[in-house]
Amino acid sequence: MELTHLSKATAKKLKLLVERIEDSHIPPSMLDETLNIATWNIRDFGKRSRSELAIALITRILYQFDLIAITELRDDLTDFKRVMHMLGPNWQFVISDWQSDFGGNWERTAFVYDKRMVQFTGLAAEAQPDRQKVGDQYVSEQSWWRAPYMASFKAGSFDFMMLAMHARWGTRPGREQELASFGDWIKSRWIDNADTVFDEDLIVVGDFNIPRIGDRYYQALTQSSGLQMPVALADINDTAASAGNKRYDQILHRARHAFSYADQGGVIDFAANGLMAALFDDTGIPESKWTYELSDHFPLWVQINTNNELAILNNIIQNE
């Protein structure tokens, strides 16, 4: 991460964030052994220009991980490019297109990764709802406001698909059905047609606007898909910087037996103990805009094991 160009004022604020990150006890990842992945909804990222301070804070949070799915990235990529420049030449991204209506909110999804730790292996695509033939047309009965986006990666001996979604929010009709149909779509590929998928190991991440683990929205997403939550995240009840006790964001998986977590996971809570005020109170930015500078969601992270050689060999031996 490039730091030398920072102003003294920004450096002081960034130091406060680094101290909070250290308090989050995120273990270091090890090449070919473990990988730190995260999902982060960065509020309206690109809708309006962010301050130098905000760009530095966002960059430093991303830098803590090896592979991050970013949701609520907007059509204008100016600030995103500022972040990528600050991350440095070892960082790359895979990015989706944007949907030009209010349902899609002009949003993209991006996978940002450190190429020293993980490699993109070639597949990137938007998921589309299943279609039925009506007359001479093929149409879908289900609408996903923002198309889920997936890409394939490899770290160590572990290759996997990461699939990210920003689900619709609020009390709007169809919210539960959207999650259920997305779960059904995962089932139709990773269960019913598992021999056709690019990779059997699937990690599903994003902002699903699920208020709490186990509620009807969570069940709608996981019931048919068989998605499971890492044990390390079972006690995380809040990923919202302003709503309080809302587990909107998820990291879930559907995997063959060679996949395993390293029993480490959590959030970077940049709202606790007055940190947001310490970061922005003297900047001239009103409090109502602080979450538009950093975000109204915390990054949710987990560490996965990528040295699965013995498990792969055992699987081959047992299946012969």
ABEGO torsion letter per residue (X at the ends): XBAAABBAAAAAAAAAAAAAAAAAGBBBBBBGABBBBBBBBBBGBGABBBBAAAAAAAAAAAAABABBBBBGBBABAAAAAAAAAAAEAABBBBBBBBBBBAAAGGBBBBBBBBAAABBBAGBBBBBBBBBBBBEABBBBABBBABBBBBBBBBBEABBBBBBBBBBBBEABBGAAAAAAAAAAAAAAAAAAAAAABABABBBBBEBAGBABBGBAAAAAAAAAAGBBBBAAAAABABABAAAEGBBABBBBBBBBAABBBAGBBEBBBAABGGAAAAAAAAAGBBAAAAAAABBABBBBBBBBBABAAAAAAAAAAAAX
